[in-house]
Amino acid sequence: MITRLAIGLLVMSAASLQAQAEDSVRAVEMNRRQALLAADTVALSRMLAPDFSEISRFGAVRTRADNIRDIASGDLHLTSINYDSLTVRIYGDVAVLTGIANNTGTLHGFPFSGKIRYTRVFVRRDGRWQAVLMQQTPMQ
C-alpha cells in the first residue's frame, strides 16, 4: 500500500513539474511577444541563445544578431502579434513550442500582415529557457 502511494505521489510530482516547465516556456513566448511589440532588444537578447538561428518564412537563415539588428534599427516593426494553437512539449532541458502567429507590422518600411505556422526550440540553461531555433511556414 505504501509503495503504491509513493509511486502515485512520484507520478503526480512529475506531472506537476512537466506542467510547470510547459507554463514557463509559454511565459517566455508571451514575454517575447511583448518585447517584440516594444522593440525591447535587451529583453529579446536574453531570450535568444547566442547560437540562435531562424529559418524565415522566405527560407532565409537568420541569426540572433540579424533579429536584434532588425528590431533595433526599426527595419522590422511589429504592431500586432496574436498567437493561436500553442502547444509545448518538454524533453528534459529541451522544449518544443509549436503554434500559429498572426503578425502585422512593417518590414523595411513596407506594411505586411499574415499568419505563419511555426516551431521554436528552447533549451534550459542556467535555470531559464532560451530559444535556439525557429522555423516558420507561411499560411494561406
C-alpha positions as CSV (number, residue, x, y, z in Angstrom):
1,M,0.0,0.0,0.0
2,I,2.8,2.4,0.9
3,T,4.7,1.6,-2.3
4,R,1.6,2.4,-4.4
5,L,1.1,5.6,-2.6
6,A,4.8,6.6,-3.1
7,I,4.6,5.7,-6.8
8,G,1.4,7.7,-7.1
9,L,3.0,10.7,-5.4
10,L,6.0,10.5,-7.7
11,V,3.8,10.4,-10.8
12,M,1.8,13.4,-9.6
13,S,5.0,15.3,-8.8
14,A,6.5,14.5,-12.3
15,A,3.2,15.7,-14.0
16,S,3.3,18.9,-11.9
17,L,6.9,19.6,-12.9
18,Q,6.1,18.9,-16.5
19,A,3.2,21.4,-16.4
20,Q,5.4,24.0,-14.6
21,A,8.0,23.6,-17.4
22,E,5.4,24.0,-20.1
23,D,3.9,27.1,-18.4
24,S,7.4,28.6,-18.2
25,V,8.0,28.1,-21.9
26,R,4.6,29.7,-22.7
27,A,5.5,32.6,-20.4
28,V,8.8,33.1,-22.3
29,E,6.8,33.2,-25.6
30,M,4.4,35.8,-24.2
31,N,7.3,37.9,-22.9
32,R,8.9,37.6,-26.4
33,R,5.7,39.0,-27.9
34,Q,5.8,42.0,-25.5
35,A,9.5,42.6,-26.2
36,L,8.9,42.5,-30.0
37,L,6.0,44.9,-29.8
38,A,8.0,47.3,-27.6
39,A,11.2,46.8,-29.7
40,D,12.9,45.8,-26.4
41,T,16.2,44.4,-27.7
42,V,17.7,43.9,-24.2
43,A,14.8,41.6,-23.3
44,L,15.0,39.8,-26.7
45,S,18.7,39.2,-26.4
46,R,18.1,37.4,-23.0
47,M,15.5,35.2,-24.6
48,L,17.6,34.2,-27.6
49,A,20.6,31.9,-27.1
50,P,23.9,33.2,-28.6
51,D,23.7,30.4,-31.2
52,F,20.1,31.0,-32.1
53,S,19.1,30.6,-35.8
54,E,15.9,31.0,-37.6
55,I,14.5,29.8,-40.9
56,S,12.3,32.6,-42.0
57,R,9.0,32.4,-43.9
58,F,11.1,33.2,-47.0
59,G,13.5,30.3,-46.4
60,A,16.4,32.6,-45.3
61,V,18.6,31.5,-42.4
62,R,18.9,34.3,-39.9
63,T,21.0,34.6,-36.7
64,R,20.3,36.2,-33.3
65,A,22.3,39.2,-34.5
66,D,20.1,39.6,-37.6
67,N,17.0,39.5,-35.5
68,I,18.2,42.0,-32.9
69,R,19.6,44.4,-35.5
70,D,16.3,44.5,-37.5
71,I,14.3,45.3,-34.4
72,A,16.8,47.9,-33.1
73,S,17.0,49.7,-36.4
74,G,13.3,49.7,-37.0
75,D,13.7,47.7,-40.2
76,L,11.2,45.3,-38.6
77,H,8.4,46.9,-36.6
78,L,5.7,44.7,-35.3
79,T,2.4,46.4,-34.4
80,S,0.3,43.2,-33.6
81,I,1.2,39.6,-32.7
82,N,-1.6,37.2,-32.0
83,Y,-1.0,33.5,-31.1
84,D,-3.2,30.5,-31.7
85,S,-2.9,26.8,-31.1
86,L,0.2,27.0,-29.0
87,T,1.5,23.6,-27.7
88,V,4.6,22.8,-25.7
89,R,6.4,19.5,-25.3
90,I,9.2,19.1,-22.8
91,Y,12.1,16.7,-23.3
92,G,14.3,17.2,-20.2
93,D,16.1,20.5,-20.8
94,V,14.7,20.9,-24.3
95,A,11.2,22.3,-25.1
96,V,9.5,22.4,-28.5
97,L,6.8,25.0,-28.9
98,T,4.5,25.0,-32.0
99,G,1.8,27.3,-32.9
100,I,0.3,29.9,-35.3
101,A,1.2,33.6,-35.2
102,N,-0.7,36.3,-36.9
103,N,1.6,39.2,-37.3
104,T,1.1,42.8,-38.6
105,G,3.8,45.4,-39.0
106,T,6.3,46.9,-41.4
107,L,9.5,45.4,-42.9
108,H,11.9,47.9,-44.5
109,G,9.0,50.4,-44.4
110,F,6.5,48.2,-46.3
111,P,3.4,47.0,-44.5
112,F,2.8,43.3,-44.0
113,S,0.3,41.0,-42.3
114,G,-0.2,37.3,-42.3
115,K,-0.2,34.1,-40.5
116,I,2.7,31.7,-40.0
117,R,2.8,28.2,-38.5
118,Y,6.0,28.0,-36.5
119,T,8.2,25.8,-34.4
120,R,10.5,27.2,-31.7
121,V,13.0,25.1,-29.9
122,F,14.2,26.2,-26.4
123,V,17.0,24.9,-24.2
124,R,17.0,25.4,-20.4
125,R,20.4,26.9,-19.5
126,D,21.2,28.2,-16.0
127,G,17.6,27.8,-14.9
128,R,16.0,29.8,-17.8
129,W,14.6,28.9,-21.2
130,Q,16.3,30.4,-24.3
131,A,15.3,29.9,-27.9
132,V,17.9,28.2,-30.0
133,L,15.9,27.6,-33.2
134,M,12.8,28.8,-35.0
135,Q,11.3,27.7,-38.3
136,Q,8.4,29.5,-40.0
137,T,6.0,28.4,-42.7
138,P,3.6,30.9,-44.3
139,M,-0.1,30.0,-44.2
140,Q,-2.5,30.9,-46.9
